[in-house]
Amino acid sequence: MVAGALSLLETVFTCDPIHIAPCTTPAGKGDNSDMRKHLVLPALILAGGLLAQTVQADVYRWTDAQGRVQYSDRPVPGAVRVDANAKTRLPGSNDAAAAAETERLRKSQADSQAQQGKDATIQTVQQDVAVVRAEQCKQARELYEKSLRARRIFKTNANGERQYLSDAEADTQRVSAKSNLDEACGPQ
């Protein structure tokens, strides 16, 4: 490929391209070593440009679990192939579509973070409620079991004195303790 580019340049240039001086030897006649020396740099530039156009790797873009955009030369599930021939937008360009897309992505990311915050709050509240319910259930169970074990049940009056309940009142108190247990722990 480089040799082809060099021969193409030799046939096109009949003058010294670097010094812009008239050629003393026309192309294809006599000694062309001076002209060849001066054509090496343009030929290499041309060959490099041809190689740069033919050597392209696919690039894939995806968003990871943390919401960061990642790029790779290997496809990943959910990755989108990036068109290497597309014109790149320079940062700060006034392209309305790019600005709208950037704003949409920013809003989507903010919404996602807000939803994650809400989900974390909901989970914390559910854990706290479960802890409180477990404690209420434990207290209700202890009170019910205590009412079953006690031969006599009493209440403390305003003066701090014990007032013993009759058997009928004690049975009502046990039924009330059982209903509180069922409410706190579920039916048993």
N, C-alpha and C positions, 0 to 999 in steps of 0.2 A: 504494500500500500504506500509506504514511504517512497519507494523507488518510483512508483507511478506518479506520485505527486511531484517528485524531483524532476522527472522527465517532462511533465506538463509545464512546470515553471521554467525549465530551460528553453522550451519552444516558445513560450510567451514572452519572456524577457530577452531582449537583444541588447540591452544596455545594463550598466552597473546599477542595480536598484538601490544600493546603499549610498554610494557617493554621487549618484546622478551625474555621471560623466558619460560621454559618448563611448560606445564600445569600439574597440579597435579590431575585434574579430567578430564577425557576424555569427549568430547561433548556427551550430552544425558545421562550421568550417574552421579548420585550423585548431589551435590550442584553446580550449575553453576552461582551463584550470582556474584562472582568476575569477571568471564568472561563477564557476561552481562553488568556490569558496564563499562568495557573497550570497549565494542562493541557499546555503545550508540552513541559516536561521529562518528565512521565510518558509522553507520546506518543512522544517520541524514544527513551526507554528501551525501550518496547515495540517500536517499529519496529526498533531495533538488535538486539533479541533475536530478532525474526522473521528479519531478514537474516542474523544469525549462524547460524541453523539452516538456512537455505536455501543459503548459500554455503559449500560444503565442497570441498576439493580432495583428491584421492586421494594418499595417502602410501605410499611403498614402502620396505621394509626389506630389506637384503641384507648379506652379509658379504664384504668385499673379500679380495684375495689375502693380505694381511698379517693377516687374522683380525679386523679391526675392523668393527664394525657400522656401516653407513652408512644414511642416510635420504635420500629424494629425492621430488620430485613427478612424476618421470618413471620409467616402468618400465625396469628393467635386467634382462638375462637372469639368472634365478635369484632375482629379487626377489619378495617376498611383500607383498601389499597389506595395510596396517595398517588395522584397523577404527577409524575416528575416533569412532564412537558407543559403543565399548566403554568401560567404566569403567576409568579409569587407576588403577594401583596406586601408592600413595604409597610413597616409599622408607622402609624401616623397618617396613612393615606386616608383620603376622604371618601372612601368607598362606602356607600350607605349600606349595601348588603353585608359587608364585613362587620360594620358597626352593629347592625341589627342582629347578626348571628352571634357576635360577642356578647351583646346585651342579653340575648335569649339564653346563651350558655351560662352567663353569670346569674341570671334569675333562676334558672333551673338548678344550679348548684346551691344557691341560697335557699330555695324551696326544699331541696333534698336535705340540707343541713338542719333546717327548721323542723322538718318531719322527723329526722333522727333525734333531735332534741326532745320533741314531743313524745316519741316512742320511749326514750330513756326515762322521761318523767313518768309516763304511764306505768312502766315496769317498776319503777321505784315505789310509786303509790300502791300498786298491787302487792308488792312485797311487804310494805308497811301494814297494809290492811290485813294480810295473812298473819303477820306477827301479832297484831292486836286481837284478831279473832281467836287465834290459838290461846292467847292468855285469857280471854273472856271464857272460852270453853273450859279451860283448866279450872278457873275459879268457880264456874257454875257446877262442874262435876264435883269439886271438893265440897261445895255447899250441899249438894244433893246427897252425896254419900254420908256427909256428917249428919244430915237430917234423918237418914235411914238408920244410922248406928245409934243415935241418941234415944234414950228411953223417954226422956222428957225434954221438951223444947221450951225455951223461955225467950222473952223479949225484955229489953231493958227499958224501963219507963223514964220519964223526965227527971226523976230524982236519982237515977242511977241504980235503982233497985230492980231485981229480977222479978218478972211477972210470968209465971208458968202458964202454958197453954193447956187447955183441956184436950182430951184425945181427939175430938172432932176438929178442933182448931189445929192440932199438930198434923192431922192427916191433910187438912187443907194446905198447910204450910209445905208439906212434902210434895203434894200435887203441884203447887206453885213452883217449887224448886225443880221438879222434873220438867215442867213446861219451860222454865228458863234454860235448863240444860239442853232441851231439844232446840230451842231457838238459837242458842249460842253454838251448838256443835252439830246440829242437824238431828233428825230422828235416830234414836238408838235402839 
